Amino acid sequence: MEELDVWRTAHVLMKQHGDQAALVAAKRSDELFAVNDFVGATVFHRIVRAILDLERKRPCDGESVN
């Protein structure tokens, strides 16, 4: 999955599930892993990271700001 699609999916999940979006994506990643769909599980893991980045209130230490 392209990086842009990961971010788009993260945004859609945030709109659909609000504060629970990262949990929903993590559960899906676990489900896919359980059925040996490692590519799908990895994609949803990337989506979880994107959601967490989008939810951050401020940049990490040392992170540049535009």
C-alpha positions in Angstrom: 0.0 0.0 0.0 1.3 3.4 -0.9 2.2 5.8 1.9 -0.5 8.3 0.8 -3.1 5.5 1.0 -2.0 4.7 4.5 -2.6 8.3 5.6 -5.9 8.5 3.8 -7.1 5.3 5.5 -5.9 6.6 8.9 -8.0 9.7 8.3 -11.1 7.8 7.3 -10.8 5.5 10.4 -10.4 8.6 12.6 -13.6 10.1 11.1 -15.5 6.8 11.6 -14.2 5.8 15.0 -12.9 8.9 16.7 -10.7 8.3 19.7 -11.0 4.5 19.1 -9.4 4.6 15.6 -6.0 3.4 16.6 -7.5 0.6 18.6 -9.7 -0.5 15.7 -6.8 -0.5 13.3 -4.6 -2.4 15.9 -7.3 -5.1 16.3 -7.5 -5.5 12.5 -3.8 -5.9 12.4 -4.0 -8.6 15.0 -6.8 -10.4 13.2 -4.8 -10.4 9.9 -1.7 -11.6 11.7 -3.7 -14.5 13.3 -4.6 -15.8 9.8 -1.0 -15.4 8.6 -1.8 -12.4 6.4 1.5 -10.7 7.4 1.4 -8.1 4.6 -2.1 -7.0 5.7 -1.1 -7.0 9.3 1.9 -4.8 8.4 -0.2 -2.4 6.5 -2.6 -1.9 9.4 0.4 -1.5 11.7 1.5 1.4 9.5 -2.1 2.8 9.7 -1.9 2.7 13.5 1.3 4.6 13.5 -0.2 7.2 11.1 -3.2 7.6 13.4 -1.0 8.1 16.4 1.0 10.7 14.5 -2.2 12.5 13.4 -3.4 12.5 17.0 -0.3 14.1 18.5 -0.8 17.5 20.0 2.8 18.7 19.6 6.0 17.6 17.8 8.5 15.2 19.3 11.7 16.5 20.8 14.1 17.4 18.0 11.4 17.2 15.3 11.5 20.1 12.9 8.3 22.2 12.5 7.3 23.8 9.2 
